Amino acid sequence: MKKGKYIFLLFALILTLSACNKEKTEPAQENKPSEHENMNHTGPNEAPENIQAAANPAFPVGSTAIIQADHMPGMNGEKATIVAAYDTTAYEVSYTSSTGEVVKNHKWIIHEELRNPQPAPIQPGIEVTLNAEHMEGMQGAKAVIDSAEQTTVYMVDYTSSTGEKVTKHKWVTESELSKE
């Protein structure tokens, strides 16, 4: 009977040690914050001076639309009021912020928010310098263009599903909005 008890304890110990080893070798599932949780809603919320208002936007200033994008938590599916509309080139970019954070596929930086840019559209893979403050550490960062899209971009006001009131959010593209 004693031998059976020792075998049982040995078996339990082996199972426990295997479980501990498994926990150490499998990557932990972290609740990483969305890149846009660091969005700067208190900084300058004006459009760049050298940008042209859209001549005939699908969503005129003062109208409402539904956001079909998840740049920030609680944004997708929310009702937005159009504050401004501009015809430009919108870029998805990857960069390392001045805080050291590596940001991949940030949507959106517009052509007018690049420092001394070449003519639009800039091709993917080209390095640029950001002249925008959407997020902490963005201003002056070197970035690589991931994609470029000629479109109308919108500045919008909305209340997120998390309850945060967001004013003059930059930027939502025309394809990321739908009629109510």
Backbone torsions as a table, in degrees:
resi	resn	phi	psi	omega
1	MET	NA	-39.9	179.6
2	LYS	-63.0	-38.6	-179.4
3	LYS	-62.0	-40.4	177.9
4	GLY	-63.2	-38.6	179.3
5	LYS	-64.7	-43.0	179.8
6	TYR	-66.3	-39.0	177.6
7	ILE	-63.4	-42.7	178.7
8	PHE	-61.4	-46.2	179.9
9	LEU	-64.3	-40.3	177.7
10	LEU	-62.8	-43.4	178.1
11	PHE	-61.2	-44.9	179.5
12	ALA	-63.2	-40.1	178.7
13	LEU	-64.6	-43.0	178.7
14	ILE	-61.8	-43.9	178.2
15	LEU	-61.5	-42.6	-179.5
16	THR	-63.5	-46.3	179.7
17	LEU	-64.9	-37.7	177.2
18	SER	-63.2	-41.3	180.0
19	ALA	-64.3	-41.3	178.2
20	CYS	-63.2	-43.3	179.5
21	ASN	-63.7	-40.1	179.4
22	LYS	-62.3	-42.2	179.8
23	GLU	-62.1	-35.4	-177.8
24	LYS	-75.7	-29.6	-175.6
25	THR	-90.7	-23.5	179.0
26	GLU	-87.1	137.1	-179.5
27	PRO	-65.1	140.1	178.4
28	ALA	-71.1	142.0	175.8
29	GLN	-86.3	109.4	-178.5
30	GLU	-99.4	149.6	172.3
31	ASN	-91.0	78.3	-178.5
32	LYS	-70.7	137.3	177.4
33	PRO	-69.5	148.1	174.8
34	SER	-62.7	145.2	178.9
35	GLU	-52.5	-37.7	-174.3
36	HIS	-83.1	0.4	173.8
37	GLU	-66.7	-18.1	178.2
38	ASN	-94.3	16.7	-178.2
39	MET	-61.1	140.4	-178.1
40	ASN	-92.2	102.1	178.5
41	HIS	-97.0	1.5	-178.9
42	THR	-109.8	-9.6	-179.2
43	GLY	-78.4	-168.5	-179.8
44	PRO	-63.5	120.3	-177.5
45	ASN	-105.2	19.5	179.2
46	GLU	-92.9	156.4	176.9
47	ALA	-76.0	155.2	175.7
48	PRO	-57.7	146.3	-177.0
49	GLU	-62.4	-31.9	-173.0
50	ASN	-91.4	20.0	-178.2
51	ILE	-100.2	146.6	-178.9
52	GLN	-100.7	133.0	175.8
53	ALA	-62.6	146.6	179.0
54	ALA	-65.9	134.9	-178.7
55	ALA	-71.3	-40.1	-176.3
56	ASN	-145.4	69.0	-176.4
57	PRO	-69.2	148.4	176.3
58	ALA	-64.9	-27.9	178.8
59	PHE	-122.9	95.8	-176.8
60	PRO	-65.3	155.7	176.9
61	VAL	-56.2	133.4	-179.1
62	GLY	94.6	-17.1	178.7
63	SER	-80.5	172.7	178.2
64	THR	-119.0	156.0	179.6
65	ALA	-152.2	167.8	175.9
66	ILE	-102.7	129.5	-179.9
67	ILE	-77.7	127.4	177.7
68	GLN	-114.6	51.6	-178.3
69	ALA	-149.0	154.5	179.7
70	ASP	-123.4	45.1	178.0
71	HIS	-58.1	-32.6	-178.0
72	MET	-133.1	154.0	176.8
73	PRO	-59.3	135.2	176.1
74	GLY	81.5	7.7	-176.7
75	MET	-87.8	-43.6	-172.9
76	ASN	-61.0	128.6	177.5
77	GLY	86.8	-1.9	-178.1
78	GLU	-86.3	152.5	178.7
79	LYS	-79.4	131.7	-179.5
80	ALA	-122.3	148.7	171.4
81	THR	-102.5	130.3	-179.1
82	ILE	-76.5	122.0	-179.3
83	VAL	-97.1	-36.0	-178.8
84	ALA	-158.3	155.4	178.4
85	ALA	-140.3	134.3	-176.4
86	TYR	-137.8	141.7	173.1
87	ASP	-92.2	123.8	-175.1
88	THR	-163.3	-170.8	170.3
89	THR	-107.4	126.8	176.9
90	ALA	-102.0	136.4	-178.0
91	TYR	-117.8	140.0	166.6
92	GLU	-96.2	128.4	-174.6
93	VAL	-131.6	156.3	171.5
94	SER	-120.3	138.6	-176.8
95	TYR	-157.9	168.0	171.8
96	THR	-110.6	121.3	-177.6
97	SER	-73.8	166.1	179.0
98	SER	-66.9	-13.4	176.4
99	THR	-86.3	-4.3	179.4
100	GLY	95.0	-6.4	-179.5
101	GLU	-73.7	130.9	175.2
102	VAL	-87.7	121.8	-178.0
103	VAL	-113.8	120.9	-179.3
104	LYS	-106.6	138.7	172.1
105	ASN	53.8	47.3	177.0
106	HIS	-70.1	128.5	174.8
107	LYS	-111.5	127.2	-1.5
108	TRP	-131.8	148.5	166.3
109	ILE	-115.6	136.2	178.7
110	ILE	-99.3	161.5	-175.5
111	HIS	-53.8	-38.1	-178.1
112	GLU	-72.1	-6.4	177.7
113	GLU	-103.0	17.0	176.1
114	LEU	-104.9	143.9	179.5
115	ARG	-83.5	120.4	178.9
116	ASN	46.1	58.6	-175.9
117	PRO	-77.7	156.3	169.0
118	GLN	-73.7	169.6	-178.7
119	PRO	-58.2	147.5	179.4
120	ALA	-78.5	151.7	-6.5
121	PRO	-84.4	144.1	176.5
122	ILE	-83.7	135.3	-175.2
123	GLN	-75.6	149.1	175.5
124	PRO	-55.1	143.6	179.2
125	GLY	95.7	-14.4	-179.6
126	ILE	-80.9	137.6	177.5
127	GLU	-85.8	138.2	179.0
128	VAL	-135.1	168.5	174.5
129	THR	-112.6	129.9	-177.5
130	LEU	-81.1	138.1	176.5
131	ASN	-125.8	54.6	-177.0
132	ALA	-141.9	157.1	-178.9
133	GLU	-125.9	36.9	179.9
134	HIS	-60.8	-35.3	-175.9
135	MET	-134.6	154.7	177.9
136	GLU	-58.1	131.7	176.8
137	GLY	83.9	4.8	-177.5
138	MET	-81.3	-40.9	-175.4
139	GLN	-55.4	122.3	177.0
140	GLY	82.8	-2.1	-178.9
141	ALA	-70.8	146.5	172.5
142	LYS	-80.9	136.0	-178.0
143	ALA	-135.1	159.2	174.2
144	VAL	-114.6	132.9	178.5
145	ILE	-69.7	124.7	176.0
146	ASP	-92.8	-39.5	177.5
147	SER	-159.0	160.5	179.6
148	ALA	-133.1	141.7	-178.3
149	GLU	-141.5	117.5	173.3
150	GLN	-74.0	120.7	-173.8
151	THR	-162.4	177.5	167.8
152	THR	-97.0	129.5	175.4
153	VAL	-107.2	151.4	-176.1
154	TYR	-125.5	142.7	168.8
155	MET	-99.9	129.4	-173.3
156	VAL	-132.3	153.5	169.4
157	ASP	-108.1	139.7	175.9
158	TYR	-161.0	165.4	172.2
159	THR	-112.0	124.2	-176.6
160	SER	-74.5	162.4	178.1
161	SER	-66.7	-13.4	175.7
162	THR	-86.1	-3.0	177.5
163	GLY	95.7	-3.8	-179.6
164	GLU	-78.0	129.3	175.2
165	LYS	-86.6	121.0	-176.9
166	VAL	-113.2	126.1	179.1
167	THR	-116.0	141.1	176.5
168	LYS	53.1	46.8	176.4
169	HIS	-66.0	131.2	177.5
170	LYS	-112.7	128.3	-5.4
171	TRP	-130.1	154.0	170.7
172	VAL	-123.7	131.2	-179.9
173	THR	-83.8	163.1	-179.2
174	GLU	-57.2	-38.1	-179.1
175	SER	-70.9	-11.9	178.9
176	GLU	-96.4	9.4	178.2
177	LEU	-122.1	149.2	173.8
178	SER	-137.4	157.9	178.2
179	LYS	-68.0	150.4	177.8
180	GLU	-67.6	NA	NA
